[in-house]
Amino acid sequence: MRSEQEVISAIDKYADTVQRICILHLKNYADTEDIFQTVFIKYALKSPEFISDDHEKAWIIRVTINACKDLLKSFFKSHTTSFEEVVEEPVCEQEDYSDVLSAVQSLPEKYRIVVYLYYYEGYTALEIGKLLGKNVNTIYTRLNRSKQIMKEKLRGDGYEK
């Protein structure tokens, strides 16, 4: 079990990353908070040994992705309706959605996580492949397909070049 100071330090380092990944997958702040707690409880209780900060970050990302997938597959999630859907308000608390963010969030999950890790977290395709357990060519294909999907969506919003 990790010390309280180690857990607080990890939360300070990785809180933004965990929250962003959760929002990309879940599109819901309440579920994001639940997964956030789950990830850092696992971090505190599991106590795996990390080779480097990059290894620790990769572990946090993998646990976050898995926890999001588990929640989305759960019986509870598939048999409930969120309050946001009932009142038909935006999922995000910010009123200014950028068109690009909306386009990214509308991507299928397999593309969304690759786009996030590549463009926002700065991982290479090889690193993403290792993180997700996929071939590097699969990652390149997903990046290219996600770009094409986003181009089509953004062109429809008047972003033609």
N, C-alpha and C positions, 0 to 999 in steps of 0.2 A: 504494500500500500504506500502511495506517495504521501509526502508531507504536504501540509496545507500551503506552505510557501511555494512548492513546486507546482501545485495545481493553480494557484493564483497567477504565477508567472506564465503558465501555459495559456490560461484564459486571456491574459493581457496580450500575448503574442498572436493567438489564433482565433480570437472571438470574431473578428470581422470575416475571416475566411469561412468559418463554420456557418455564420449567419447568412452570408451570400450564397453558399452552396444550398443551404436549406430553402432560401427564398426561391432560388432557381428551380428546385425540385418541387417544393410544396405550394408555393405561391400563397402562403398563409402565415401570418405572424404568430398566431397561437401555437401552431404545430412547430414552427421554427423554434420557439422558446422551449418546447418539450424536447425536441431533438438536441438542442444546445445543451440542456441539462444532462441528457442521456450520454452524449459524447464525453463530456467532462467528468461524469461519474465513472464511466468506463476507464477514462484516462487515470483517474485517481485510484481505482480498485485493481485494474489489471497490472499495472506497473511493468510494462515491457521495457526491455533495455534498448535504447536507441543508439545507433552508431554516430549519428550527427543530427544537427537541427533539421536538415532536409529529410532525414529518415523519420524524425518525429512528426514533421509537418505532413509527410506522405501518409503516415499512420492515422493522423487526425482526419485528413481528407477522406481516406478510405472508410474509416468508421462512420463518418458523417454521411457519406453516400449510401452505405449499407443501411444505416438507421433510417434514412429517408425512404429508401426502397421498401424496407420492412413496414414502415408506417403506411405507405401507399398501398401495400398488399394486404394490410390488416382488415379483418372483418368489420371492425368499428368504422374505419375510414370509408369502406365501400358501401356502408349502409347508413350514412349520415349525410346531412347537407349543412354546409357551413353558413353562418349568419351572413357573411358577405354575399353569398349566392342568393340568399333569400331577399335581402334588401337591394341587391343589384348595384352595389357600390364597388369602386376599385379595390383590389386586394391590398395594394400598397397604401400606406398612410400618406405618402406624398401625393399631392394632386397633379404634379407635373411629371407625367410619364414621358420619357423620351421615346421617340418612335423606334430607335434602335433597341433600347431595352425591351420594349414590347415585342419587337421582332425576335429577339433572342429568347424571351420567355415563351414565345409561341412555338419555338422549335421542339421537335420530339426530344425526349429526355436524353437519348443516346448522343444527339448532336449538342444539346445544351451544355452538358457537363464538359465535353471536349472543348467547346468554344470558351467556356469560362476558364478552364485550366490553362489553355493556350494563350489567350489574349489578356486575361486579367491576372492570373497567377504567374504567368511567364514560363510555364513548363514547356519543354521541347516535346515534339511528337514522340520521341523515343521514351522520354520520362513518363508521358501520359500513358503510353502503351504498357509500360511496366506497372504503373499505378492501377490501371483498369484491367490488366491481364489480357490485353489485346495486342495484335500484331501492329507494328509501326505503320504499315501500309493501310491498315484499317483506320488508323487515326487520321492519316492524311486524306483518305477517302471521305471520312466524316467531316473533316474541316472543309473540304471542297464542296461537299453537298450542302453543308450548312450555309456556306457563303452564297451558293446559288439560291437556296430557299429565301435567305434574307434579302438578296438583291430583288427577287420577284416581289416580296412583300413591301419593300421600301419603294420600289418603282411605282407600285400601286398607290403609294401615299404621296406621290409627286416628287420623289427624290431621283429623278432621272439625270444621268450624266451624259 
